Amino acid sequence: MSAAPTPTSTVRPVPDGVTHVLVGYSAQLMAEVDRLLPPGSVLVVEEPHVIRARDVHTAAAGHRCVAGVLAAPTQDEARAGELASLVPRPPGVRAVMPAVEYGVVAAAALAAAWGLPGAGTEAARLLRDKLALRRAAARRDVPQPAFTEATGPADVDALRARHGGRCVLKPANRQASLGVVLMDSGDDTAEAWRHTVAADEPRLRVHYADTARYLVEERLDGPEVSVEALVHEGVVGFLNVTAKQVLPGPYPVELGHTVPAPEDGPGGAAREALAHATAELVAAVGFSTGVLHAEWVLSDGRPHLIECAGRLPGDHIPDLVDLAYGGEGLLAGLLALLSGDGPRPPRPAAQGAAIRFLPTPIAPGAVVRSVSGVTEAEALDGVQRVAVALREGTGIGPVTNSWQRAGHVLATGTTPQEAARTAERAAAAVRFGLAAPAGEPR
């Protein structure tokens, strides 16, 4: 638990050239912002702890669009309304955007205080709290699993007893599948609870006075999809449906995405129902302007809400959307919305795009001896990118969240199905040679 720190800054006063404020630092996002915005036009506002832990000043200096970094308590969501008194309003500011999950509320609060388009502070709070989001969706009758707040293993067991011993246990305010456990009949509740409450991101997140909360919910079966939507004053414009692949077992880490969801698959067939459900979700939380990344499970063919983020999606989904649709990219559309340039209309995809995450070897305790097949994968027609996270000497452990995946392959094709097949072939071409740790028998 932390008290709100006194902000410090490398930018006082804010340079006149700043037109965009990004709350939170994301290296992946900044590379794309560099392409879209001119030099010296971006002010990054970030938590002092995160700035120190990630050396954000140095990292941000590598992006020509960044004018500077301002330290402020962006993760103190309970007092987000006070942030505008700590962050000087750039004279030429046009838009405020959350760059990370933990900046969603602060970005909405700054936009509201400065009279700029945004999600709305209360909508942002709902999107940052999965339990509050569930309650808001229930008031609007948005289909979703049965749920309850969990304050300990007894609450988990009570819901399990009503649903055949199966459930999903998760933190209310994390990201990247951190702490999420899918439980089957016979699974150990105490062990699952320990995993969930221990989940954290110490370099990315600060603990303020808010109490950690958890929820347990009914486990629904069916294909999983996500909807990426650009919303203008409560009305959904551009909308994409992404088909997903998820790691089997207790930890639902995403293994792949295909954009757009193929028309002959469950995601494509349910597009109209997903569009309607997304519009209902927008109304349920009172979301005004920005981007939504909503995850759904198609149980008996009907969309049921898993969760929803009020920011750009991760897992390179914006790259997939840009490759598949062409024209204005997802980030460019969001920046235009937040700058007051009006709604971004729906449009059809021109081709398919897919990402597949490299399978992590199942050899706990081993270390990576070699990586091969990257050149072979890159040579496949349609492959756009091959990225390997595991390096020689890296230890192999279980994959329980998105940060632990081995790498990824991005591919395109004339259809979503073709893009998916190419990505799968490329991912299969990358191989890891393993060895026992030094000092252990080989």
C-alpha positions as CSV (number, residue, x, y, z in Angstrom):
1,M,0.0,0.0,0.0
2,S,1.4,3.4,-1.0
3,A,0.5,7.0,-0.3
4,A,0.3,9.3,-3.3
5,P,3.8,10.5,-4.1
6,T,4.8,14.0,-4.8
7,P,5.2,14.2,-8.6
8,T,8.4,15.2,-10.2
9,S,9.0,16.0,-13.9
10,T,11.6,16.4,-16.6
11,V,9.1,18.7,-18.3
12,R,8.4,22.0,-16.5
13,P,6.7,23.8,-18.0
14,V,5.2,21.5,-20.6
15,P,6.6,22.3,-24.0
16,D,4.2,24.2,-26.3
17,G,4.5,21.5,-29.0
18,V,2.7,18.9,-26.9
19,T,-0.6,17.9,-28.5
20,H,-1.1,14.4,-27.1
21,V,-0.8,13.1,-23.5
22,L,-0.3,9.3,-23.1
23,V,-1.0,7.9,-19.6
24,G,1.5,5.1,-19.0
25,Y,4.5,4.0,-21.0
26,S,4.3,1.1,-23.5
27,A,7.4,0.6,-25.7
28,Q,5.3,-1.4,-28.2
29,L,2.7,1.3,-28.5
30,M,5.3,4.1,-28.7
31,A,6.9,2.6,-31.7
32,E,3.6,3.1,-33.6
33,V,2.9,6.5,-32.1
34,D,6.3,7.6,-33.4
35,R,5.1,6.8,-36.9
36,L,1.9,8.8,-36.5
37,L,2.8,11.9,-34.6
38,P,5.4,14.5,-35.1
39,P,8.6,15.0,-33.0
40,G,8.1,16.5,-29.6
41,S,4.3,16.2,-29.6
42,V,3.8,13.6,-26.8
43,L,3.9,13.9,-23.1
44,V,4.1,10.6,-21.2
45,V,2.5,10.7,-17.7
46,E,3.5,7.7,-15.6
47,E,3.8,6.6,-12.0
48,P,7.1,7.5,-10.2
49,H,7.6,3.9,-9.1
50,V,7.1,2.6,-12.7
51,I,9.4,5.3,-14.1
52,R,12.2,4.1,-11.7
53,A,11.6,0.4,-12.1
54,R,11.5,0.5,-15.9
55,D,13.9,3.5,-16.5
56,V,11.1,5.2,-18.5
57,H,13.1,8.4,-18.9
58,T,15.8,6.6,-20.9
59,A,13.3,4.4,-22.8
60,A,11.1,7.3,-23.8
61,A,14.0,9.4,-24.9
62,G,14.5,6.9,-27.7
63,H,11.2,8.0,-29.3
64,R,11.3,11.1,-31.4
65,C,7.6,11.9,-30.7
66,V,8.2,12.2,-26.9
67,A,8.7,15.7,-25.5
68,G,9.2,14.4,-22.0
69,V,8.0,12.3,-19.1
70,L,6.0,13.6,-16.2
71,A,5.8,11.7,-12.9
72,A,2.3,11.6,-11.3
73,P,0.1,9.2,-9.3
74,T,-1.7,7.8,-12.3
75,Q,-2.6,4.6,-10.6
76,D,-4.3,6.2,-7.6
77,E,-7.7,5.5,-9.1
78,A,-9.7,6.5,-6.0
79,R,-8.3,10.1,-6.3
80,A,-8.1,10.3,-10.1
81,G,-10.2,13.5,-10.0
82,E,-7.2,15.3,-8.3
83,L,-4.8,14.4,-11.1
84,A,-5.6,17.5,-13.1
85,S,-4.2,19.7,-10.3
86,L,-0.9,17.8,-10.5
87,V,-0.5,17.5,-14.3
88,P,-0.2,20.9,-16.1
89,R,-2.5,21.1,-19.1
90,P,-0.4,21.5,-22.3
91,P,-1.7,24.6,-24.1
92,G,-2.1,22.8,-27.4
93,V,-3.3,19.4,-26.1
94,R,-5.8,17.7,-28.4
95,A,-6.1,14.2,-26.9
96,V,-5.4,12.1,-23.8
97,M,-5.0,8.3,-24.3
98,P,-4.4,5.4,-21.9
99,A,-1.2,3.6,-23.1
100,V,-1.5,0.8,-20.5
101,E,-4.3,-0.9,-18.6
102,Y,-3.3,0.8,-15.3
103,G,-3.7,4.3,-17.0
104,V,-7.3,3.9,-18.1
105,V,-8.9,5.8,-15.2
106,A,-6.3,8.5,-15.1
107,A,-6.6,9.2,-18.8
108,A,-10.4,9.4,-18.6
109,A,-10.1,11.8,-15.6
110,L,-7.6,14.1,-17.4
111,A,-9.7,14.2,-20.5
112,A,-12.8,15.1,-18.6
113,A,-11.0,17.8,-16.6
114,W,-9.6,19.3,-19.8
115,G,-12.9,19.1,-21.8
116,L,-11.6,16.6,-24.3
117,P,-13.3,13.4,-25.6
118,G,-12.8,10.3,-23.5
119,A,-14.3,7.3,-21.9
120,G,-15.8,9.1,-19.0
121,T,-14.3,8.7,-15.5
122,E,-17.0,6.4,-14.1
123,A,-17.1,4.2,-17.2
124,A,-13.3,3.9,-16.9
125,R,-13.6,2.9,-13.2
126,L,-16.1,0.1,-14.2
127,L,-13.8,-1.2,-16.9
128,R,-10.9,-1.3,-14.5
129,D,-12.8,-3.4,-11.9
130,K,-14.1,-6.7,-13.3
131,L,-16.5,-7.2,-10.4
132,A,-18.0,-3.7,-10.8
133,L,-18.2,-4.4,-14.6
134,R,-20.1,-7.6,-13.9
135,R,-22.6,-5.8,-11.7
136,A,-23.1,-3.0,-14.3
137,A,-23.6,-5.6,-17.1
138,A,-26.1,-7.4,-14.9
139,R,-28.2,-4.3,-14.5
140,R,-28.4,-4.1,-18.3
141,D,-29.1,-7.8,-18.7
142,V,-25.9,-8.3,-20.8
143,P,-25.5,-12.1,-21.0
144,Q,-22.6,-13.3,-18.7
145,P,-21.7,-16.1,-16.3
146,A,-23.1,-16.3,-12.8
147,F,-20.6,-14.6,-10.5
148,T,-19.9,-13.4,-6.9
149,E,-17.1,-11.6,-5.1
150,A,-14.6,-14.0,-3.5
151,T,-13.0,-13.0,-0.2
152,G,-11.5,-16.5,0.4
153,P,-11.6,-20.1,-0.6
154,A,-15.1,-20.6,1.0
155,D,-16.7,-18.3,-1.5
156,V,-15.0,-20.2,-4.3
157,D,-16.3,-23.5,-3.0
158,A,-19.8,-22.1,-2.6
159,L,-20.1,-21.1,-6.3
160,R,-18.4,-24.3,-7.4
161,A,-21.0,-26.3,-5.5
162,R,-23.8,-24.6,-7.5
163,H,-22.0,-25.3,-10.9
164,G,-20.8,-28.8,-10.8
165,G,-17.4,-28.0,-9.2
166,R,-16.3,-25.9,-12.2
167,C,-15.5,-22.2,-12.0
168,V,-13.1,-19.3,-13.0
169,L,-11.2,-17.5,-10.3
170,K,-9.6,-14.2,-11.1
171,P,-8.4,-10.9,-9.6
172,A,-10.7,-7.9,-10.2
173,N,-8.0,-5.5,-11.5
174,R,-5.1,-7.2,-13.2
175,Q,-4.2,-7.8,-16.9
176,A,-2.6,-10.4,-19.2
177,S,-4.4,-13.4,-17.6
178,L,-2.5,-12.8,-14.3
179,G,-3.9,-14.8,-11.5
180,V,-6.8,-16.3,-13.6
181,V,-7.4,-20.0,-12.9
182,L,-9.9,-22.3,-14.6
183,M,-11.0,-24.9,-12.1
184,D,-12.6,-28.3,-12.7
185,S,-14.3,-30.7,-10.3
186,G,-11.7,-32.1,-7.9
187,D,-9.2,-29.2,-8.3
188,D,-7.7,-27.9,-5.0
189,T,-9.4,-24.6,-4.1
190,A,-6.7,-23.5,-1.6
191,E,-4.0,-24.0,-4.2
192,A,-5.9,-22.0,-6.8
193,W,-6.6,-19.2,-4.2
194,R,-2.9,-18.9,-3.4
195,H,-2.0,-18.6,-7.1
196,T,-4.6,-15.9,-7.7
197,V,-3.9,-13.7,-4.7
198,A,-0.1,-13.9,-5.4
199,A,-0.4,-12.6,-9.0
200,D,1.2,-9.2,-9.4
201,E,3.3,-7.0,-11.7
202,P,5.7,-5.2,-9.3
203,R,7.4,-3.3,-12.1
204,L,4.2,-2.1,-13.7
205,R,1.8,-1.6,-10.8
206,V,1.7,0.4,-7.6
207,H,-0.3,-0.6,-4.5
208,Y,-2.4,2.3,-3.3
209,A,-5.0,2.3,-0.5
210,D,-7.5,0.2,-2.6
211,T,-8.1,-3.3,-1.3
212,A,-7.4,-6.1,-3.7
213,R,-10.6,-7.8,-4.8
214,Y,-11.3,-11.1,-6.4
215,L,-14.3,-12.8,-8.1
216,V,-15.3,-16.3,-8.9
217,E,-17.7,-17.0,-11.7
218,E,-19.4,-19.8,-13.6
219,R,-17.2,-21.5,-16.2
220,L,-18.9,-21.5,-19.6
221,D,-17.8,-23.7,-22.5
222,G,-17.6,-22.5,-26.1
223,P,-15.3,-20.6,-28.6
224,E,-13.7,-17.4,-27.3
225,V,-13.6,-14.2,-29.4
226,S,-12.9,-10.6,-28.8
227,V,-14.5,-7.4,-30.2
228,E,-12.4,-4.3,-30.9
229,A,-14.7,-1.3,-31.3
230,L,-14.2,2.4,-31.8
231,V,-16.9,4.3,-30.0
232,H,-18.0,7.9,-30.5
233,E,-20.2,9.5,-27.9
234,G,-21.7,6.1,-27.0
235,V,-22.2,4.8,-30.5
236,V,-20.2,1.9,-31.9
237,G,-18.6,2.6,-35.3
238,F,-15.7,0.5,-36.5
239,L,-16.0,-3.0,-35.2
240,N,-13.8,-6.1,-35.6
241,V,-14.3,-9.7,-34.3
242,T,-11.1,-11.6,-33.5
243,A,-11.1,-15.4,-33.2
244,K,-9.0,-16.8,-30.4
245,Q,-7.0,-19.9,-29.4
246,V,-6.5,-20.5,-25.7
247,L,-4.0,-22.7,-23.9
248,P,-5.8,-25.8,-22.5
249,G,-5.6,-26.4,-18.8
250,P,-6.0,-24.2,-15.8
251,Y,-4.3,-21.1,-17.1
252,P,-6.2,-19.5,-20.1
253,V,-3.3,-17.9,-21.8
254,E,-4.1,-16.9,-25.4
255,L,-2.1,-18.8,-28.0
256,G,-3.3,-17.2,-31.2
257,H,-5.7,-14.7,-32.8
258,T,-7.2,-14.5,-36.3
259,V,-8.6,-11.3,-37.8
260,P,-11.3,-11.0,-38.8
261,A,-12.9,-14.1,-37.3
262,P,-13.7,-16.4,-40.3
263,E,-17.3,-16.1,-41.6
264,D,-17.6,-19.9,-41.5
265,G,-16.5,-20.1,-37.9
266,P,-18.5,-19.4,-34.7
267,G,-17.1,-15.8,-34.3
268,G,-18.0,-14.8,-37.9
269,A,-21.4,-16.4,-37.7
270,A,-22.1,-14.5,-34.4
271,R,-20.9,-11.1,-35.7
272,E,-24.3,-9.4,-35.5
273,A,-25.1,-10.8,-32.1
274,L,-21.6,-9.6,-30.9
275,A,-22.2,-6.2,-32.3
276,H,-25.5,-6.0,-30.5
277,A,-24.0,-7.2,-27.2
278,T,-21.2,-4.7,-27.5
279,A,-23.6,-1.9,-28.0
280,E,-25.5,-3.1,-24.9
281,L,-22.2,-3.2,-23.0
282,V,-21.4,0.4,-24.0
283,A,-24.7,1.5,-22.6
284,A,-24.3,-0.6,-19.5
285,V,-21.1,1.2,-18.5
286,G,-22.0,4.6,-19.9
287,F,-18.9,4.6,-22.2
288,S,-18.5,7.8,-24.2
289,T,-15.6,7.9,-26.7
290,G,-12.6,5.7,-27.2
291,V,-11.7,2.1,-27.9
292,L,-13.1,-1.1,-26.3
293,H,-11.5,-4.5,-26.3
294,A,-14.3,-6.9,-25.1
295,E,-13.8,-10.6,-24.7
296,W,-16.7,-13.0,-25.1
297,V,-17.4,-16.7,-24.9
298,L,-20.0,-18.1,-27.4
299,S,-21.9,-20.5,-25.1
300,D,-24.6,-22.3,-27.1
301,G,-23.9,-19.8,-29.8
302,R,-24.8,-16.8,-27.7
303,P,-22.2,-14.2,-26.7
304,H,-21.5,-14.1,-22.9
305,L,-19.2,-11.4,-21.5
306,I,-15.8,-12.5,-20.1
307,E,-14.3,-9.0,-19.5
308,C,-13.7,-5.7,-21.2
309,A,-10.8,-3.2,-21.3
310,G,-11.1,0.5,-22.1
311,R,-7.8,0.6,-24.0
312,L,-6.2,-0.8,-27.1
313,P,-5.8,-4.6,-27.0
314,G,-2.5,-6.3,-26.5
315,D,-1.1,-9.4,-28.2
316,H,-0.4,-7.4,-31.3
317,I,-4.2,-7.4,-32.2
318,P,-3.9,-3.7,-33.4
319,D,-1.2,-4.9,-35.9
320,L,-3.6,-7.7,-37.1
321,V,-6.4,-5.2,-37.5
322,D,-4.2,-2.8,-39.5
323,L,-2.9,-5.6,-41.7
324,A,-6.4,-7.1,-42.3
325,Y,-8.4,-3.9,-42.9
326,G,-5.8,-1.5,-44.5
327,G,-6.4,2.2,-44.5
328,E,-6.7,4.0,-41.2
329,G,-5.1,1.9,-38.5
330,L,-6.8,1.1,-35.1
331,L,-4.4,3.5,-33.2
332,A,-4.8,6.2,-35.8
333,G,-8.6,5.9,-35.6
334,L,-8.5,6.1,-31.8
335,L,-6.3,9.2,-31.9
336,A,-8.7,10.8,-34.3
337,L,-11.7,10.0,-32.1
338,L,-9.9,11.4,-29.0
339,S,-8.9,14.5,-30.9
340,G,-12.6,15.3,-31.7
341,D,-12.4,14.3,-35.4
342,G,-15.8,12.4,-35.3
343,P,-16.8,8.8,-35.6
344,R,-14.9,6.1,-37.4
345,P,-17.3,4.2,-39.6
346,P,-17.4,0.4,-40.1
347,R,-15.5,-1.0,-43.0
348,P,-14.8,-4.5,-44.4
349,A,-11.5,-6.4,-44.1
350,A,-9.4,-6.6,-47.3
351,Q,-7.5,-9.8,-46.2
352,G,-6.8,-12.0,-43.3
353,A,-4.1,-11.6,-40.6
354,A,-3.1,-14.0,-37.8
355,I,-0.7,-14.3,-34.9
356,R,0.4,-17.6,-33.3
357,F,2.5,-17.6,-30.1
358,L,5.4,-20.0,-30.1
359,P,4.8,-23.1,-28.0
360,T,6.9,-23.1,-24.9
361,P,8.7,-26.4,-24.5
362,I,7.1,-28.6,-21.8
363,A,10.3,-29.2,-19.8
364,P,10.2,-27.4,-16.4
365,G,13.7,-26.9,-15.0
366,A,15.4,-27.1,-18.4
367,V,17.2,-24.2,-20.0
368,V,17.3,-23.1,-23.7
369,R,20.4,-24.4,-25.4
370,S,19.6,-23.2,-29.0
371,V,17.0,-21.6,-31.2
372,S,16.6,-22.7,-34.8
373,G,14.2,-22.4,-37.6
374,V,13.7,-18.6,-37.5
375,T,15.1,-18.0,-41.0
376,E,12.9,-20.9,-42.3
377,A,9.8,-19.3,-40.7
378,E,10.6,-15.8,-42.0
379,A,10.9,-17.2,-45.6
380,L,7.3,-18.5,-45.7
381,D,5.1,-16.5,-48.0
382,G,2.8,-14.2,-46.0
383,V,4.9,-14.1,-42.8
384,Q,5.3,-10.5,-41.6
385,R,7.3,-11.0,-38.4
386,V,8.9,-13.7,-36.3
387,A,9.9,-12.7,-32.7
388,V,11.5,-15.0,-30.2
389,A,11.4,-14.2,-26.5
390,L,13.3,-17.2,-25.2
391,R,17.1,-16.8,-25.5
392,E,20.0,-19.2,-24.9
393,G,20.3,-19.8,-21.2
394,T,16.7,-18.9,-20.4
395,G,15.1,-21.3,-17.9
396,I,11.9,-23.1,-18.9
397,G,8.9,-22.9,-16.5
398,P,5.1,-23.2,-16.7
399,V,3.2,-20.6,-18.8
400,T,0.5,-19.1,-16.4
401,N,0.2,-15.6,-18.0
402,S,0.8,-13.8,-21.2
403,W,4.2,-12.4,-20.2
404,Q,5.7,-15.9,-20.2
405,R,5.1,-16.9,-23.8
406,A,8.1,-17.9,-26.0
407,G,7.5,-15.5,-28.8
408,H,5.2,-15.1,-31.8
409,V,4.7,-15.2,-35.5
410,L,2.6,-12.7,-37.5
411,A,1.2,-13.6,-41.0
412,T,-1.3,-12.5,-43.6
413,G,-3.3,-14.3,-46.3
414,T,-6.0,-13.7,-48.8
415,T,-8.4,-15.1,-46.2
416,P,-8.3,-15.3,-42.4
417,Q,-8.0,-19.1,-42.7
418,E,-5.0,-18.8,-45.0
419,A,-3.3,-16.4,-42.6
420,A,-3.9,-18.7,-39.7
421,R,-2.4,-21.7,-41.6
422,T,0.7,-19.7,-42.5
423,A,1.1,-18.5,-38.9
424,E,0.8,-22.0,-37.6
425,R,3.4,-23.4,-40.1
426,A,5.8,-20.6,-39.2
427,A,5.4,-21.1,-35.5
428,A,6.0,-24.9,-35.9
429,A,9.2,-24.2,-37.8
430,V,10.8,-22.5,-34.8
431,R,12.5,-25.0,-32.5
432,F,14.1,-24.8,-29.1
433,G,17.0,-27.1,-28.1
434,L,17.0,-27.7,-24.4
435,A,19.6,-28.8,-21.8
436,A,19.6,-29.5,-18.1
437,P,20.7,-26.6,-15.9
438,A,24.4,-26.3,-15.2
439,G,25.6,-28.7,-12.6
440,E,22.7,-31.1,-13.1
441,P,23.0,-34.5,-14.9
442,R,22.3,-34.4,-18.6
